[in-house]
Amino acid sequence: MNSLVKFVQDEFVTRKDLPEFGAGDTITVYYEIKEGSKTRTQFFKGVVLQRKGSGTSETFTIRKMSGTIGVERIFPINLPALQKIEVNKRGKVRRARIYYFRGLTGKKARIKEVRK
C-alpha cells in the first residue's frame, strides 16, 4: 500500500525546478493570491528555519520580521500557487533546523553569509 501511494505521487505530481536552499538561507518566495476573480503575485522574504519531509510532501518554514513581530510561514514544495523562489543569501549554520533563531534579537539574530 505504501509503495502504491509513492508510485502515484511520483507519476502524477509535477515537480518544479527550484534552486537548492537550506536552513539559514535568506530566500524570497513568490506566490499567487486569488482575491475574488483577480489574481496577484505576492512575495515573502525571510530566513529558512527548516526543510521537513521528503518527496511531494516536503515543506519549508520561513521566518521574517514585520516590524517587531516575527512572522513564520510554512510552504509546501509542490504548492500550485508557488511561482518561483530566489535565493538572496546563503547562510552558514551548523544545524538543519534553527529553532533557536526565534529567541534571538538584535545583533545576535544575524547569520554569517557563505562566500562563494
N, C-alpha and C positions, 0 to 999 in steps of 0.2 A: 504493500500500500504506500509506503513511504517513497519507494523508488518511482511509483506511478506519479505521485504529486511532483516530484523533482523533474521527471520527464516532461510533464505538461508545462511546468514553469519554464524549462529551458527551450521548449519548442515554440510556445505561443507568446511569451512576454518579450517585447522588443527591448533590446539593450541600447542604451545611449552611449556615445563616446564621450566620456567625462575625463577631465585631467586627473592625474594622481594627486591626492591630498591626504593628509592625516591630522592627528591631534597636534595643536599648536600652530597650524597654518591659518593665515587670515585669508578668507575667501569671500567672494561676492556671488550670491545665488540669485539668478533672475528667474522669476516665475510668473505665471499668468493668473490674473484675478478676474473673475466674471462678476459683474455687477449688473443684474438685470439682463439686458441684451448686449451690453457693451463689455468688451474685454480690454484689460490694460496690463502692462508689464510692471511689476514691482520688484525691487531688489532688496536683499537682506545681506548686509556686510558685517562679518564678525569673525571671531576665533572659533575654530573647530575644537569642541571639547572631546568628542569621541566619534568613532565609527563602530556600529554594532550590527551583528548579524552577518549573513553571507548570502550570496546569490541574489535572487529577486526580492528577498525580504530585508535587504540591508538598509540601514538608516544611518543618518549622521546628525549630530546635535551642534548647533551654532549658538554662540553667546555674543551679544553686543550690548553696549551701554547706551541707553536712551536717557540722556541727562544724568541723573544719579541712580537710575534704576536699571538693573541688569535684566535683559530680555533674552530668553532662550527659545529656540525653535527647533523642532525635530522634523527633518525632511526625509522621506523615503527616496532611495536612489532612483527607483522606477516611477516616480511621480509623473503623471502625464502632463501636468501643468509646468513642470520644470523645463525651462528653455535652455539655460546654459549656466556653467559655473566657471568663474575666473579665479585663479589663484593669485592673490595680490602679494603675499609674503610667505616665505617658508619659515616656520618657527622651529627652534631647536628645543625639544622637551625630551625628558627621559621616560615618560610614561605614555601608554596608549590611551588612557582616559584621565584627563586632567581636571577632575572634580575639585581639587584644591584651589583651582583658579577662581572659583566662585567667592572664596573668602578673602581674596587679595584685593587691596585698594591702593591707589596712588602709584608710586614708582615700583612697588613690589609686583604690580599686575602687568609688568612688561615681560615680553618673551623675546629672547635673543633671536636674531634673524640668521638663517643659514646663508652664508655667502657661497656663490657658485664658483 
